[in-house]
Amino acid sequence: MIFAVEPMETTVLPYWIQIVQAIGPTAIAVTALIVTAYFAYRQWATARDKLRLDLFEKRYAYFIALRDFMIFVIQHGQPDQKSFNEFSREMVGAEFVFSQELIKYIESVRSERRSYVQ
Protein backbone atom coordinates (compact mmCIF):
# COMPACT_ATOMS: atom_id res chain seq x y z
CA MET A 1 0.00 0.00 0.00
CA ILE A 2 1.33 3.28 -1.03
CA PHE A 3 0.47 6.38 0.87
CA ALA A 4 -0.05 9.44 -1.16
CA VAL A 5 1.29 12.64 0.31
CA GLU A 6 -0.70 15.64 -0.53
CA PRO A 7 1.13 18.91 -0.73
CA MET A 8 0.48 21.30 2.16
CA GLU A 9 -1.34 24.45 1.51
CA THR A 10 0.90 27.46 1.78
CA THR A 11 -0.48 30.61 3.15
CA VAL A 12 1.13 33.87 2.45
CA LEU A 13 1.23 36.05 5.52
CA PRO A 14 0.63 39.75 5.21
CA TYR A 15 3.78 41.76 4.65
CA TRP A 16 3.64 43.57 8.02
CA ILE A 17 3.51 40.25 9.90
CA GLN A 18 6.59 39.05 8.03
CA ILE A 19 8.40 42.25 9.08
CA VAL A 20 7.37 41.75 12.72
CA GLN A 21 8.61 38.14 12.56
CA ALA A 22 11.95 39.29 11.18
CA ILE A 23 12.42 42.18 13.64
CA GLY A 24 10.99 40.41 16.71
CA PRO A 25 14.12 38.53 17.87
CA THR A 26 16.26 41.61 17.35
CA ALA A 27 13.86 43.77 19.34
CA ILE A 28 13.87 41.25 22.18
CA ALA A 29 17.67 41.14 22.18
CA VAL A 30 17.93 44.94 22.22
CA THR A 31 15.41 45.14 25.08
CA ALA A 32 17.39 42.54 27.06
CA LEU A 33 20.58 44.52 26.40
CA ILE A 34 19.02 47.75 27.67
CA VAL A 35 17.68 46.07 30.83
CA THR A 36 21.06 44.41 31.49
CA ALA A 37 22.89 47.70 30.96
CA TYR A 38 20.56 49.43 33.40
CA PHE A 39 21.16 46.83 36.10
CA ALA A 40 24.91 46.96 35.52
CA TYR A 41 24.86 50.74 35.85
CA ARG A 42 22.88 50.55 39.11
CA GLN A 43 25.33 48.00 40.53
CA TRP A 44 28.24 50.25 39.60
CA ALA A 45 26.55 53.28 41.19
CA THR A 46 25.80 51.31 44.36
CA ALA A 47 29.41 50.12 44.59
CA ARG A 48 30.64 53.69 44.09
CA ASP A 49 28.36 54.99 46.83
CA LYS A 50 29.44 52.21 49.20
CA LEU A 51 33.09 53.08 48.56
CA ARG A 52 32.36 56.72 49.37
CA LEU A 53 30.63 55.72 52.59
CA ASP A 54 33.46 53.41 53.63
CA LEU A 55 36.05 56.09 52.92
CA PHE A 56 34.01 58.63 54.86
CA GLU A 57 33.86 56.34 57.90
CA LYS A 58 37.61 55.77 57.80
CA ARG A 59 38.40 59.42 57.23
CA TYR A 60 36.06 60.44 60.02
CA ALA A 61 37.87 58.12 62.46
CA TYR A 62 41.18 59.81 61.55
CA PHE A 63 39.55 63.21 61.89
CA ILE A 64 38.30 62.35 65.39
CA ALA A 65 41.79 61.16 66.38
CA LEU A 66 43.39 64.38 65.10
CA ARG A 67 40.69 66.52 66.70
CA ASP A 68 41.05 64.80 70.08
CA PHE A 69 44.82 65.23 69.98
CA MET A 70 44.54 68.91 69.09
CA ILE A 71 41.97 69.46 71.87
CA PHE A 72 44.36 67.81 74.33
CA VAL A 73 47.22 70.04 73.19
CA ILE A 74 45.07 73.18 73.40
CA GLN A 75 43.80 72.28 76.88
CA HIS A 76 47.16 71.23 78.34
CA GLY A 77 49.56 73.41 76.37
CA GLN A 78 51.66 70.51 75.16
CA PRO A 79 51.14 66.80 74.62
CA ASP A 80 52.39 64.18 76.99
CA GLN A 81 53.98 60.96 75.78
CA LYS A 82 50.79 58.94 76.28
CA SER A 83 48.58 61.22 74.17
CA PHE A 84 51.26 61.51 71.48
CA ASN A 85 51.64 57.72 71.29
CA GLU A 86 47.87 57.29 71.12
CA PHE A 87 47.65 59.87 68.34
CA SER A 88 50.47 58.22 66.39
CA ARG A 89 48.89 54.78 66.76
CA GLU A 90 45.48 56.03 65.60
CA MET A 91 46.97 57.71 62.53
CA VAL A 92 48.56 54.52 61.18
CA GLY A 93 47.21 53.89 57.69
CA ALA A 94 46.03 57.46 57.06
CA GLU A 95 48.19 57.64 53.94
CA PHE A 96 45.87 55.16 52.25
CA VAL A 97 42.71 57.26 52.58
CA PHE A 98 43.97 60.84 52.33
CA SER A 99 45.64 62.92 49.65
CA GLN A 100 49.32 63.80 49.86
CA GLU A 101 48.46 67.31 51.01
CA LEU A 102 46.65 66.05 54.10
CA ILE A 103 49.34 63.48 54.81
CA LYS A 104 51.91 66.27 54.82
CA TYR A 105 49.77 68.19 57.32
CA ILE A 106 49.45 65.16 59.59
CA GLU A 107 53.20 64.61 59.39
CA SER A 108 53.80 68.28 60.23
CA VAL A 109 51.57 67.89 63.31
CA ARG A 110 53.54 64.79 64.31
CA SER A 111 56.92 66.39 63.81
CA GLU A 112 55.89 69.64 65.51
CA ARG A 113 54.44 67.78 68.49
CA ARG A 114 57.51 65.53 68.81
CA SER A 115 59.58 68.53 69.74
CA TYR A 116 57.20 69.30 72.63
CA VAL A 117 56.77 65.81 74.03
CA GLN A 118 58.35 65.50 77.45
Backbone as a chain_set.jsonl record, in Angstrom:
{"seq": "MIFAVEPMETTVLPYWIQIVQAIGPTAIAVTALIVTAYFAYRQWATARDKLRLDLFEKRYAYFIALRDFMIFVIQHGQPDQKSFNEFSREMVGAEFVFSQELIKYIESVRSERRSYVQ", "coords": {"N": [[0.806, -1.15, 0.0], [0.57, 2.055, -0.844], [1.173, 5.21, 0.325], [-0.224, 8.262, -0.335], [1.069, 11.434, -0.472], [-0.15, 14.476, 0.138], [0.37, 17.719, -1.068], [1.106, 20.42, 1.175], [-0.946, 23.154, 2.021], [0.066, 26.361, 1.311], [0.242, 29.358, 3.001], [0.255, 32.722, 2.502], [1.563, 35.126, 4.453], [0.533, 38.344, 5.608], [2.408, 41.241, 4.66], [3.291, 42.977, 6.726], [3.251, 41.349, 8.978], [5.263, 39.562, 8.38], [7.434, 41.282, 8.54], [7.365, 41.935, 11.263], [7.901, 39.391, 12.31], [10.521, 39.093, 11.433], [11.865, 41.218, 12.69], [11.312, 40.852, 15.358], [12.972, 38.984, 17.076], [15.325, 40.496, 17.168], [14.45, 42.86, 18.357], [13.747, 41.894, 20.879], [16.259, 41.078, 21.8], [17.614, 43.549, 21.882], [16.069, 44.879, 23.796], [16.605, 43.234, 26.024], [19.328, 43.768, 26.26], [19.301, 46.501, 26.948], [17.978, 46.43, 29.442], [19.786, 44.849, 30.901], [22.05, 46.511, 30.786], [21.104, 48.66, 32.278], [20.791, 47.495, 34.849], [23.464, 46.821, 35.342], [24.617, 49.363, 35.422], [23.321, 50.405, 37.716], [24.355, 48.688, 39.682], [27.045, 49.413, 39.554], [26.849, 52.098, 40.372], [25.885, 51.76, 42.971], [28.039, 50.391, 44.141], [29.975, 52.391, 43.936], [28.887, 54.359, 45.62], [28.937, 52.964, 48.042], [31.682, 52.691, 48.403], [32.359, 55.38, 48.765], [31.021, 55.863, 51.194], [32.365, 54.052, 52.899], [34.964, 55.121, 52.784], [34.434, 57.608, 53.903], [33.749, 56.894, 56.549], [36.187, 55.848, 57.444], [37.883, 58.064, 57.101], [36.638, 59.838, 58.826], [37.138, 58.667, 61.304], [39.909, 59.076, 61.493], [39.879, 61.847, 61.502], [38.575, 62.354, 63.946], [40.507, 61.348, 65.695], [42.655, 63.117, 65.212], [41.417, 65.531, 65.903], [40.842, 65.076, 68.649], [43.435, 64.879, 69.649], [44.414, 67.445, 69.089], [42.676, 68.971, 70.673], [43.476, 68.08, 73.193], [46.103, 69.097, 73.238], [45.579, 71.846, 73.069], [44.177, 72.247, 75.466], [46.028, 71.447, 77.443], [48.403, 72.629, 76.801], [50.766, 71.377, 75.921], [51.554, 68.194, 74.46], [51.531, 65.063, 76.236], [53.558, 62.114, 76.582], [51.928, 59.838, 76.457], [49.497, 60.698, 75.196], [50.545, 61.515, 72.764], [51.595, 59.118, 71.759], [49.236, 57.646, 71.529], [47.883, 59.18, 69.611], [49.66, 58.871, 67.432], [49.461, 56.107, 67.014], [46.76, 55.869, 66.294], [46.76, 57.162, 63.875], [47.947, 55.529, 62.05], [48.035, 54.216, 58.838], [46.702, 56.271, 57.605], [47.682, 57.344, 55.292], [46.633, 55.904, 53.241], [44.043, 56.683, 52.791], [43.881, 59.398, 52.514], [44.754, 62.42, 50.699], [47.958, 63.473, 49.409], [48.507, 66.036, 50.303], [47.071, 66.313, 52.726], [48.304, 64.296, 54.167], [50.848, 65.337, 54.434], [50.248, 67.457, 56.135], [49.396, 66.08, 58.447], [51.784, 64.781, 59.064], [53.313, 67.048, 59.605], [52.08, 67.915, 61.933], [52.717, 65.764, 63.588], [55.548, 65.91, 63.594], [55.947, 68.47, 64.631], [54.777, 68.247, 67.144], [56.377, 66.302, 68.28], [58.623, 67.646, 69.094], [57.764, 68.873, 71.357], [57.045, 66.936, 73.158], [57.407, 65.535, 76.328]], "CA": [[0.0, 0.0, 0.0], [1.333, 3.28, -1.025], [0.474, 6.375, 0.867], [-0.054, 9.444, -1.156], [1.292, 12.638, 0.315], [-0.701, 15.637, -0.531], [1.13, 18.915, -0.734], [0.482, 21.301, 2.16], [-1.338, 24.45, 1.514], [0.903, 27.457, 1.784], [-0.477, 30.609, 3.151], [1.131, 33.874, 2.453], [1.226, 36.049, 5.524], [0.63, 39.755, 5.206], [3.776, 41.764, 4.655], [3.644, 43.567, 8.015], [3.512, 40.25, 9.905], [6.591, 39.053, 8.026], [8.401, 42.247, 9.08], [7.373, 41.748, 12.721], [8.614, 38.138, 12.564], [11.948, 39.294, 11.182], [12.423, 42.179, 13.643], [10.988, 40.41, 16.709], [14.117, 38.532, 17.872], [16.258, 41.61, 17.349], [13.858, 43.771, 19.34], [13.867, 41.25, 22.184], [17.672, 41.141, 22.181], [17.934, 44.944, 22.225], [15.412, 45.137, 25.077], [17.394, 42.535, 27.056], [20.576, 44.519, 26.402], [19.021, 47.746, 27.674], [17.683, 46.069, 30.829], [21.055, 44.41, 31.485], [22.89, 47.699, 30.956], [20.557, 49.433, 33.397], [21.156, 46.829, 36.105], [24.915, 46.956, 35.518], [24.859, 50.739, 35.853], [22.884, 50.548, 39.109], [25.329, 47.996, 40.531], [28.24, 50.249, 39.597], [26.547, 53.277, 41.195], [25.801, 51.309, 44.359], [29.412, 50.115, 44.59], [30.639, 53.686, 44.086], [28.357, 54.988, 46.826], [29.441, 52.208, 49.198], [33.087, 53.077, 48.56], [32.359, 56.717, 49.365], [30.628, 55.725, 52.591], [33.463, 53.405, 53.625], [36.049, 56.091, 52.917], [34.005, 58.625, 54.858], [33.858, 56.345, 57.897], [37.615, 55.766, 57.8], [38.405, 59.424, 57.231], [36.061, 60.437, 60.019], [37.867, 58.123, 62.455], [41.18, 59.806, 61.549], [39.546, 63.213, 61.888], [38.304, 62.351, 65.385], [41.793, 61.162, 66.381], [43.394, 64.375, 65.102], [40.694, 66.519, 66.696], [41.053, 64.803, 70.077], [44.82, 65.226, 69.978], [44.54, 68.912, 69.085], [41.974, 69.461, 71.865], [44.357, 67.81, 74.335], [47.22, 70.043, 73.188], [45.068, 73.177, 73.398], [43.805, 72.284, 76.877], [47.161, 71.232, 78.34], [49.564, 73.408, 76.372], [51.661, 70.512, 75.162], [51.136, 66.8, 74.622], [52.392, 64.175, 76.994], [53.982, 60.964, 75.785], [50.79, 58.938, 76.275], [48.583, 61.224, 74.175], [51.258, 61.508, 71.48], [51.643, 57.721, 71.287], [47.874, 57.288, 71.118], [47.649, 59.868, 68.34], [50.469, 58.218, 66.391], [48.888, 54.777, 66.763], [45.482, 56.026, 65.598], [46.969, 57.712, 62.532], [48.563, 54.525, 61.178], [47.206, 53.894, 57.685], [46.034, 57.457, 57.057], [48.186, 57.644, 53.943], [45.868, 55.156, 52.251], [42.711, 57.256, 52.577], [43.966, 60.845, 52.332], [45.637, 62.919, 49.649], [49.318, 63.797, 49.863], [48.464, 67.313, 51.012], [46.646, 66.053, 54.097], [49.344, 63.475, 54.81], [51.911, 66.273, 54.822], [49.772, 68.186, 57.315], [49.445, 65.162, 59.587], [53.2, 64.612, 59.393], [53.8, 68.276, 60.234], [51.572, 67.89, 63.311], [53.536, 64.786, 64.314], [56.921, 66.392, 63.811], [55.891, 69.636, 65.51], [54.441, 67.785, 68.493], [57.51, 65.525, 68.808], [59.578, 68.535, 69.745], [57.2, 69.299, 72.63], [56.769, 65.81, 74.034], [58.353, 65.501, 77.445]], "C": [[0.873, 1.244, 0.0], [0.486, 4.439, -0.503], [0.764, 7.573, -0.015], [0.059, 10.659, -0.237], [0.765, 13.812, -0.47], [0.119, 16.859, -0.142], [0.342, 19.803, 0.233], [0.097, 22.609, 1.5], [-0.412, 25.499, 2.094], [0.047, 28.695, 1.863], [0.547, 31.719, 3.159], [0.645, 34.846, 3.511], [1.282, 37.477, 4.996], [2.06, 40.261, 5.415], [4.175, 42.293, 6.025], [3.909, 42.482, 9.062], [4.888, 39.65, 9.622], [7.678, 39.982, 8.584], [8.506, 42.079, 10.597], [8.115, 40.463, 13.073], [10.118, 38.305, 12.385], [12.586, 40.194, 12.241], [12.248, 41.715, 15.091], [12.187, 39.948, 17.533], [15.143, 39.644, 18.142], [15.734, 42.575, 18.395], [13.959, 43.185, 20.744], [15.313, 41.316, 22.677], [18.073, 42.552, 22.602], [17.304, 45.311, 23.574], [16.18, 44.475, 26.214], [18.712, 43.258, 27.303], [20.367, 45.788, 27.218], [18.752, 47.456, 29.151], [18.965, 45.647, 31.546], [21.974, 45.597, 31.73], [22.405, 48.55, 32.119], [20.949, 48.812, 34.733], [22.656, 46.926, 36.371], [25.266, 48.364, 35.992], [24.469, 50.93, 37.313], [23.831, 49.846, 40.068], [26.604, 48.825, 40.657], [28.013, 51.457, 40.501], [26.462, 52.903, 42.671], [27.191, 51.032, 44.918], [30.173, 51.418, 44.814], [30.184, 54.381, 45.364], [28.841, 54.282, 48.084], [30.904, 52.547, 49.457], [33.188, 54.453, 49.207], [32.016, 56.659, 50.851], [31.748, 55.098, 53.419], [34.627, 54.366, 53.826], [35.684, 57.181, 53.919], [34.178, 58.124, 56.281], [35.315, 56.273, 58.346], [38.203, 57.158, 58.005], [37.881, 60.096, 58.49], [36.775, 59.934, 61.274], [39.216, 58.833, 62.607], [40.953, 61.256, 61.983], [39.319, 63.307, 63.395], [39.615, 62.208, 66.16], [42.602, 62.461, 66.357], [42.742, 65.46, 65.949], [40.934, 66.318, 68.193], [42.47, 65.168, 70.508], [44.997, 66.738, 70.056], [43.827, 69.523, 70.292], [42.842, 69.253, 73.096], [45.498, 68.819, 74.384], [46.745, 71.448, 73.567], [44.751, 73.284, 74.885], [45.014, 72.229, 77.812], [48.431, 71.985, 77.924], [50.562, 72.613, 75.563], [51.255, 69.06, 75.409], [52.079, 66.043, 75.555], [52.692, 62.957, 76.117], [52.807, 60.023, 75.492], [49.862, 59.431, 75.172], [49.249, 61.233, 72.798], [51.318, 60.094, 70.904], [50.268, 57.263, 70.802], [47.536, 57.916, 69.775], [48.411, 59.18, 67.21], [49.897, 56.856, 66.028], [47.58, 54.888, 65.969], [45.646, 56.539, 64.171], [47.656, 56.73, 61.588], [47.576, 54.175, 60.068], [46.521, 55.086, 57.053], [46.482, 57.754, 55.633], [47.41, 56.906, 52.859], [44.508, 55.771, 51.954], [42.726, 58.763, 52.349], [44.9, 61.196, 51.182], [47.0, 63.26, 50.255], [49.336, 65.091, 50.668], [48.077, 67.115, 52.478], [47.66, 65.204, 54.858], [50.492, 64.368, 55.259], [51.505, 67.067, 56.063], [49.842, 67.311, 58.557], [50.894, 64.937, 60.028], [53.771, 65.87, 60.05], [53.315, 68.373, 61.681], [52.402, 66.927, 64.142], [54.916, 65.345, 64.627], [56.944, 67.606, 64.737], [55.638, 69.209, 66.948], [55.569, 66.957, 69.101], [58.478, 66.409, 69.562], [59.076, 68.993, 71.118], [57.0, 68.172, 73.648], [57.85, 65.713, 75.096], [58.988, 64.137, 77.571]], "O": [[1.799, 1.389, 0.798], [-0.689, 4.614, -0.826], [1.912, 7.828, -0.379], [-0.763, 10.864, 0.656], [1.191, 14.089, -1.591], [0.514, 16.997, 1.015], [-0.879, 19.932, 0.144], [0.735, 23.083, 0.56], [-0.15, 25.488, 3.296], [-0.732, 29.03, 0.971], [1.598, 31.606, 3.79], [-0.491, 35.32, 3.488], [2.004, 37.767, 4.043], [2.802, 39.75, 6.253], [5.309, 42.074, 6.45], [4.729, 42.692, 9.955], [5.598, 39.27, 10.553], [8.72, 39.515, 9.044], [9.606, 42.08, 11.151], [8.881, 40.443, 14.036], [10.899, 37.708, 13.125], [13.724, 39.958, 12.646], [12.988, 42.164, 15.966], [12.403, 40.486, 18.619], [15.741, 39.707, 19.216], [16.497, 43.056, 19.233], [14.232, 43.913, 21.699], [15.553, 41.584, 23.855], [18.799, 42.722, 23.582], [17.934, 45.976, 24.395], [16.384, 45.09, 27.261], [19.163, 43.346, 28.445], [21.178, 46.108, 28.087], [19.254, 48.17, 30.02], [19.197, 46.053, 32.685], [22.612, 45.677, 32.779], [23.215, 49.102, 32.865], [21.388, 49.514, 35.644], [23.067, 47.096, 37.519], [26.116, 48.533, 36.866], [25.212, 51.553, 38.071], [24.089, 50.353, 41.16], [27.177, 48.927, 41.742], [28.879, 51.805, 41.304], [26.923, 53.658, 43.527], [27.485, 51.403, 46.055], [30.932, 51.536, 45.776], [31.002, 54.928, 46.103], [29.126, 54.935, 49.088], [31.318, 52.675, 50.61], [34.012, 54.665, 50.096], [32.65, 57.328, 51.667], [32.044, 55.565, 54.519], [35.211, 54.422, 54.909], [36.531, 57.624, 54.696], [34.697, 58.845, 57.133], [35.637, 56.599, 59.488], [38.933, 57.398, 58.967], [38.608, 60.842, 59.146], [36.991, 60.705, 62.209], [39.623, 59.155, 63.723], [41.745, 61.816, 62.741], [39.81, 64.23, 64.045], [39.809, 62.879, 67.174], [43.169, 62.857, 67.375], [43.429, 66.22, 66.631], [41.198, 67.277, 68.918], [42.678, 65.701, 71.598], [45.644, 67.252, 70.968], [44.319, 70.489, 70.875], [42.94, 70.137, 73.947], [45.825, 69.338, 75.451], [47.431, 72.158, 74.302], [45.031, 74.312, 75.5], [45.025, 72.886, 78.853], [49.427, 71.963, 78.648], [51.145, 73.133, 74.612], [50.678, 68.74, 76.449], [53.268, 66.349, 75.644], [52.129, 62.811, 75.032], [52.711, 59.475, 74.394], [49.479, 58.653, 74.298], [48.592, 60.988, 71.786], [51.116, 59.896, 69.706], [50.156, 56.574, 69.788], [46.969, 57.259, 68.901], [47.848, 58.938, 66.142], [49.855, 56.494, 64.852], [47.329, 54.084, 65.072], [44.75, 56.362, 63.346], [47.92, 57.073, 60.436], [46.414, 53.872, 60.337], [45.82, 54.929, 56.054], [45.736, 58.351, 54.857], [47.519, 57.246, 51.681], [43.88, 55.414, 50.958], [41.692, 59.347, 52.025], [45.721, 60.386, 50.752], [47.151, 63.323, 51.475], [50.109, 65.218, 51.618], [48.699, 67.695, 53.368], [47.845, 65.382, 56.062], [51.045, 64.177, 56.342], [52.332, 67.317, 56.941], [50.302, 67.76, 59.607], [51.188, 64.909, 61.223], [54.611, 65.777, 60.944], [54.04, 68.853, 62.552], [52.755, 67.237, 65.279], [55.395, 65.27, 65.759], [57.865, 67.752, 65.541], [56.233, 69.763, 67.872], [55.703, 66.915, 70.324], [59.084, 65.986, 70.547], [59.863, 69.448, 71.947], [56.809, 68.421, 74.838], [59.044, 65.797, 74.806], [59.814, 63.919, 78.458]]}, "num_chains": 1, "name": "protein.A"}
